[in-house]
């Protein structure tokens, strides 16, 4: 069974876990602000000590590839690539929206999440992209994607085809709450990004040989990063 370090840093949550055979065995995470660059190394060290796993006993590192925060993704991907390069192990990339949908599915199976008619539900994880824009994708309750990843400026007509399908339309993630009032019929639930959402998906990718080129892999930003001039006066 593969032992895979899982890292998710694409939002305000910094999360890391170790999975064995697709099952999470240890987890560390924090939502106390964007201090990912300092926390991720500490979390990984704690995970290895807690599980008794030596770094060279890891089979791969999996990272949430985005879309999400530009800075957060850079931190997570850079850390993962550094470990893979130093240990000589593969890098596995998992879509952050896929992983978020996986967290929702796990929460439902564990009885944490209550959604009527779950088997017919449409799941729409949303990552905040500022203002009224979100990164989003629609999945069925088995985790199969029904739409492409998109950067959506949300209004009353957004996801209309899915919301009119006479099936529960479930929204969650860091961008969902600001959209709930606009999307009539949508069901808002509390599901947050976590490295645990990578565990099963990373194992599947690893088993299938879907690994990344450590030297050239880049996060999936979806949109170009725009540098703006600060309006604060220094002097």
C-alpha positions as a LaTeX table, in Angstrom:
\begin{tabular}{lrrr}
\hline
Residue & $x$ (\AA) & $y$ (\AA) & $z$ (\AA) \\
\hline
Unk1 & 0.00 & 0.00 & 0.00 \\
Unk2 & 1.38 & 3.37 & $-1.02$ \\
Unk3 & 2.12 & 5.94 & 1.67 \\
Unk4 & 1.32 & 9.37 & 0.25 \\
Unk5 & 1.79 & 12.78 & 1.85 \\
Unk6 & $-1.18$ & 14.99 & 0.89 \\
Unk7 & $-0.99$ & 18.80 & 0.85 \\
Unk8 & $-3.80$ & 21.32 & 0.29 \\
Unk9 & $-3.01$ & 25.05 & 0.60 \\
Unk10 & $-5.18$ & 26.69 & $-2.08$ \\
Unk11 & $-7.42$ & 28.63 & 0.33 \\
Unk12 & $-7.16$ & 30.18 & 3.80 \\
Unk13 & $-6.92$ & 26.63 & 5.17 \\
Unk14 & $-3.49$ & 25.04 & 5.40 \\
Unk15 & $-3.89$ & 21.26 & 5.48 \\
Unk16 & $-1.60$ & 18.24 & 5.30 \\
Unk17 & $-2.18$ & 14.55 & 5.87 \\
Unk18 & $-0.65$ & 11.15 & 5.33 \\
Unk19 & $-2.64$ & 8.44 & 3.58 \\
Unk20 & $-1.91$ & 4.74 & 3.36 \\
Unk21 & $-3.61$ & 2.81 & 0.59 \\
Unk22 & $-5.99$ & 5.71 & $-0.03$ \\
Unk23 & $-7.07$ & 5.93 & 3.63 \\
Unk24 & $-6.09$ & 8.91 & 5.77 \\
Unk25 & $-4.04$ & 7.95 & 8.82 \\
Unk26 & $-3.07$ & 11.38 & 10.19 \\
Unk27 & $-4.08$ & 14.99 & 9.57 \\
Unk28 & $-2.96$ & 18.50 & 10.52 \\
Unk29 & $-4.75$ & 21.69 & 9.46 \\
Unk30 & $-5.36$ & 25.27 & 10.44 \\
Unk31 & $-7.68$ & 28.06 & 9.30 \\
Unk32 & $-5.94$ & 30.73 & 11.36 \\
Unk33 & $-5.02$ & 33.03 & 8.51 \\
Unk34 & $-2.60$ & 32.68 & 5.65 \\
Unk35 & 0.58 & 31.56 & 7.33 \\
Unk36 & 1.00 & 28.57 & 5.05 \\
Unk37 & 4.70 & 29.04 & 4.33 \\
Unk38 & 5.54 & 28.60 & 8.01 \\
Unk39 & 2.90 & 26.03 & 8.93 \\
Unk40 & 3.21 & 23.48 & 6.14 \\
Unk41 & 6.72 & 22.37 & 7.10 \\
Unk42 & 5.74 & 22.11 & 10.78 \\
Unk43 & 2.64 & 20.09 & 9.92 \\
Unk44 & 4.58 & 17.63 & 7.77 \\
Unk45 & 7.22 & 17.17 & 10.48 \\
Unk46 & 4.49 & 16.49 & 13.05 \\
Unk47 & 2.75 & 14.01 & 10.75 \\
Unk48 & 5.92 & 12.02 & 10.14 \\
Unk49 & 6.74 & 11.92 & 13.84 \\
Unk50 & 3.21 & 10.92 & 14.81 \\
Unk51 & 2.98 & 8.07 & 12.27 \\
Unk52 & 6.58 & 6.92 & 12.70 \\
Unk53 & 7.12 & 7.21 & 8.96 \\
Unk54 & 10.56 & 8.27 & 7.79 \\
Unk55 & 10.62 & 10.71 & 4.85 \\
Unk56 & 12.29 & 8.12 & 2.61 \\
Unk57 & 9.40 & 5.72 & 3.33 \\
Unk58 & 6.95 & 7.97 & 1.50 \\
Unk59 & 5.97 & 6.69 & $-1.94$ \\
Unk60 & 4.71 & 10.00 & $-3.33$ \\
Unk61 & 3.58 & 13.52 & $-2.47$ \\
Unk62 & 0.12 & 14.67 & $-3.60$ \\
Unk63 & $-0.81$ & 18.33 & $-3.83$ \\
Unk64 & $-4.02$ & 20.20 & $-4.52$ \\
Unk65 & $-3.21$ & 21.83 & $-7.85$ \\
Unk66 & $-5.95$ & 24.47 & $-7.87$ \\
Unk67 & $-7.71$ & 26.57 & $-8.82$ \\
Unk68 & $-7.40$ & 28.70 & $-5.72$ \\
Unk69 & $-5.29$ & 31.39 & $-4.10$ \\
Unk70 & $-2.23$ & 32.20 & $-6.20$ \\
Unk71 & 0.06 & 32.52 & $-3.19$ \\
Unk72 & $-1.39$ & 29.52 & $-1.39$ \\
Unk73 & $-1.01$ & 27.29 & $-4.42$ \\
Unk74 & 2.58 & 28.44 & $-4.99$ \\
Unk75 & 3.50 & 27.58 & $-1.41$ \\
Unk76 & 1.95 & 24.13 & $-1.47$ \\
Unk77 & 3.23 & 23.16 & $-4.90$ \\
Unk78 & 6.74 & 24.49 & $-4.25$ \\
Unk79 & 6.95 & 22.58 & $-0.96$ \\
Unk80 & 5.67 & 19.38 & $-2.58$ \\
Unk81 & 8.08 & 19.66 & $-5.49$ \\
Unk82 & 11.01 & 20.25 & $-3.14$ \\
Unk83 & 10.18 & 17.10 & $-1.19$ \\
Unk84 & 9.74 & 15.04 & $-4.34$ \\
Unk85 & 13.02 & 16.27 & $-5.77$ \\
Unk86 & 14.95 & 15.67 & $-2.55$ \\
Unk87 & 13.46 & 12.23 & $-1.89$ \\
Unk88 & 13.35 & 11.10 & $-5.52$ \\
Unk89 & 9.64 & 10.23 & $-5.39$ \\
Unk90 & 6.71 & 11.05 & $-7.72$ \\
Unk91 & 4.50 & 14.12 & $-7.55$ \\
Unk92 & 0.74 & 13.58 & $-7.86$ \\
Unk93 & $-1.56$ & 16.53 & $-8.63$ \\
Unk94 & $-5.24$ & 16.49 & $-7.67$ \\
Unk95 & $-7.77$ & 19.10 & $-8.76$ \\
Unk96 & $-8.74$ & 21.17 & $-5.72$ \\
Unk97 & $-12.43$ & 21.14 & $-6.66$ \\
Unk98 & $-12.33$ & 17.36 & $-7.13$ \\
Unk99 & $-10.80$ & 17.07 & $-3.66$ \\
Unk100 & $-13.41$ & 19.41 & $-2.15$ \\
Unk101 & $-16.22$ & 17.31 & $-3.66$ \\
Unk102 & $-14.52$ & 14.25 & $-2.18$ \\
Unk103 & $-14.60$ & 15.85 & 1.29 \\
Unk104 & $-18.36$ & 16.40 & 0.89 \\
Unk105 & $-18.85$ & 12.77 & $-0.12$ \\
Unk106 & $-16.82$ & 11.57 & 2.87 \\
Unk107 & $-18.76$ & 13.82 & 5.24 \\
Unk108 & $-22.06$ & 12.43 & 3.94 \\
Unk109 & $-20.90$ & 8.83 & 4.35 \\
Unk110 & $-19.73$ & 9.62 & 7.90 \\
Unk111 & $-23.11$ & 11.11 & 8.82 \\
Unk112 & $-21.62$ & 14.60 & 9.27 \\
Unk113 & $-23.48$ & 16.02 & 6.28 \\
Unk114 & $-27.26$ & 15.63 & 5.85 \\
Unk115 & $-28.65$ & 16.09 & 2.35 \\
Unk116 & $-32.03$ & 14.72 & 1.28 \\
Unk117 & $-32.08$ & 12.62 & $-1.90$ \\
Unk118 & $-28.27$ & 12.44 & $-1.84$ \\
Unk119 & $-27.99$ & 9.86 & $-4.61$ \\
Unk120 & $-29.52$ & 12.33 & $-7.09$ \\
Unk121 & $-27.76$ & 15.40 & $-5.70$ \\
Unk122 & $-25.59$ & 17.73 & $-7.78$ \\
Unk123 & $-22.51$ & 18.89 & $-5.89$ \\
Unk124 & $-20.99$ & 22.28 & $-6.65$ \\
Unk125 & $-17.79$ & 23.06 & $-4.73$ \\
Unk126 & $-16.86$ & 26.75 & $-4.91$ \\
Unk127 & $-13.55$ & 28.43 & $-4.12$ \\
Unk128 & $-13.64$ & 32.17 & $-3.52$ \\
Unk129 & $-12.07$ & 34.20 & $-6.33$ \\
Unk130 & $-12.93$ & 37.60 & $-4.78$ \\
Unk131 & $-15.90$ & 39.90 & $-5.30$ \\
Unk132 & $-18.78$ & 37.81 & $-6.69$ \\
Unk133 & $-16.54$ & 35.44 & $-8.61$ \\
Unk134 & $-15.88$ & 31.81 & $-7.72$ \\
Unk135 & $-13.97$ & 28.89 & $-9.16$ \\
Unk136 & $-16.54$ & 26.14 & $-9.48$ \\
Unk137 & $-17.39$ & 22.77 & $-11.00$ \\
Unk138 & $-20.45$ & 20.53 & $-10.81$ \\
Unk139 & $-20.25$ & 16.84 & $-9.86$ \\
Unk140 & $-22.77$ & 14.08 & $-9.28$ \\
Unk141 & $-22.92$ & 12.37 & $-5.91$ \\
Unk142 & $-20.41$ & 9.72 & $-7.01$ \\
Unk143 & $-17.79$ & 12.41 & $-7.68$ \\
Unk144 & $-17.98$ & 12.30 & $-11.48$ \\
Unk145 & $-17.66$ & 15.78 & $-13.06$ \\
Unk146 & $-20.66$ & 17.09 & $-14.98$ \\
Unk147 & $-19.07$ & 20.39 & $-16.03$ \\
Unk148 & $-15.66$ & 21.88 & $-16.66$ \\
Unk149 & $-13.85$ & 23.97 & $-14.08$ \\
Unk150 & $-14.86$ & 27.60 & $-14.57$ \\
Unk151 & $-14.34$ & 31.05 & $-13.12$ \\
Unk152 & $-17.93$ & 32.14 & $-12.61$ \\
Unk153 & $-19.16$ & 35.65 & $-11.84$ \\
Unk154 & $-22.24$ & 34.60 & $-9.92$ \\
Unk155 & $-25.66$ & 36.11 & $-10.58$ \\
Unk156 & $-29.23$ & 34.84 & $-10.43$ \\
Unk157 & $-28.80$ & 32.91 & $-13.70$ \\
Unk158 & $-25.61$ & 31.07 & $-12.77$ \\
Unk159 & $-25.81$ & 27.25 & $-12.95$ \\
Unk160 & $-29.43$ & 27.62 & $-14.11$ \\
Unk161 & $-29.42$ & 24.36 & $-16.08$ \\
Unk162 & $-28.30$ & 22.40 & $-13.02$ \\
Unk163 & $-30.63$ & 24.19 & $-10.60$ \\
Unk164 & $-33.65$ & 23.47 & $-12.80$ \\
Unk165 & $-32.90$ & 19.77 & $-13.05$ \\
Unk166 & $-35.30$ & 18.79 & $-10.22$ \\
Unk167 & $-32.35$ & 17.49 & $-8.21$ \\
Unk168 & $-30.78$ & 18.87 & $-5.02$ \\
Unk169 & $-28.15$ & 21.48 & $-5.96$ \\
Unk170 & $-25.63$ & 21.53 & $-3.11$ \\
Unk171 & $-23.07$ & 24.33 & $-2.83$ \\
Unk172 & $-20.12$ & 24.47 & $-0.43$ \\
Unk173 & $-16.58$ & 25.75 & $-0.05$ \\
Unk174 & $-15.02$ & 29.15 & 0.61 \\
Unk175 & $-17.00$ & 30.88 & $-2.14$ \\
Unk176 & $-20.41$ & 29.36 & $-1.51$ \\
Unk177 & $-21.84$ & 31.46 & 1.31 \\
Unk178 & $-21.69$ & 34.75 & $-0.63$ \\
Unk179 & $-23.58$ & 33.09 & $-3.50$ \\
Unk180 & $-26.35$ & 31.40 & $-1.53$ \\
Unk181 & $-28.76$ & 34.34 & $-1.63$ \\
Unk182 & $-28.52$ & 34.63 & $-5.42$ \\
Unk183 & $-28.95$ & 30.98 & $-6.32$ \\
Unk184 & $-32.57$ & 30.13 & $-5.64$ \\
Unk185 & $-33.09$ & 26.51 & $-4.70$ \\
Unk186 & $-29.43$ & 25.90 & $-3.88$ \\
Unk187 & $-28.64$ & 24.10 & $-0.63$ \\
Unk188 & $-25.68$ & 25.62 & 1.27 \\
Unk189 & $-23.75$ & 23.15 & 3.44 \\
Unk190 & $-20.61$ & 23.51 & 5.52 \\
Unk191 & $-17.76$ & 21.67 & 3.79 \\
Unk192 & $-14.20$ & 23.00 & 3.86 \\
Unk193 & $-11.09$ & 22.17 & 1.80 \\
Unk194 & $-8.89$ & 19.53 & 3.43 \\
Unk195 & $-5.96$ & 17.31 & 2.55 \\
Unk196 & $-8.17$ & 14.34 & 3.42 \\
Unk197 & $-10.01$ & 14.95 & 0.15 \\
Unk198 & $-6.82$ & 14.08 & $-1.73$ \\
Unk199 & $-6.20$ & 10.68 & $-0.14$ \\
Unk200 & $-8.33$ & 8.37 & $-2.30$ \\
Unk201 & $-7.91$ & 10.41 & $-5.49$ \\
Unk202 & $-4.13$ & 10.54 & $-5.07$ \\
Unk203 & $-3.97$ & 6.77 & $-4.61$ \\
Unk204 & $-5.99$ & 6.27 & $-7.80$ \\
Unk205 & $-3.68$ & 8.57 & $-9.74$ \\
Unk206 & $-0.58$ & 6.91 & $-8.29$ \\
Unk207 & $-1.86$ & 3.42 & $-9.18$ \\
Unk208 & $-2.61$ & 4.59 & $-12.72$ \\
Unk209 & 0.83 & 6.16 & $-13.12$ \\
Unk210 & $-0.61$ & 9.67 & $-13.46$ \\
Unk211 & 2.30 & 11.62 & $-12.00$ \\
Unk212 & 3.76 & 15.01 & $-12.85$ \\
Unk213 & 7.11 & 16.26 & $-14.09$ \\
Unk214 & 8.59 & 17.63 & $-10.88$ \\
Unk215 & 10.73 & 20.19 & $-12.71$ \\
Unk216 & 8.02 & 21.70 & $-14.89$ \\
Unk217 & 4.72 & 21.22 & $-13.08$ \\
Unk218 & 2.81 & 24.43 & $-12.34$ \\
Unk219 & $-0.40$ & 24.98 & $-10.36$ \\
Unk220 & $-3.71$ & 25.32 & $-12.20$ \\
Unk221 & $-4.42$ & 29.00 & $-11.62$ \\
Unk222 & $-7.29$ & 29.21 & $-14.15$ \\
Unk223 & $-6.82$ & 32.99 & $-14.31$ \\
Unk224 & $-3.67$ & 35.02 & $-14.78$ \\
Unk225 & $-2.23$ & 36.60 & $-11.67$ \\
Unk226 & $-2.66$ & 40.38 & $-11.82$ \\
Unk227 & $-0.24$ & 42.63 & $-9.95$ \\
Unk228 & $-1.83$ & 45.86 & $-8.72$ \\
Unk229 & $-0.30$ & 49.00 & $-7.31$ \\
Unk230 & $-0.94$ & 49.55 & $-3.62$ \\
Unk231 & $-2.99$ & 52.65 & $-2.79$ \\
Unk232 & $-1.37$ & 52.95 & 0.64 \\
Unk233 & 0.96 & 55.92 & 1.07 \\
Unk234 & 4.31 & 54.94 & 2.54 \\
Unk235 & 5.40 & 58.53 & 3.14 \\
\hline
\end{tabular}
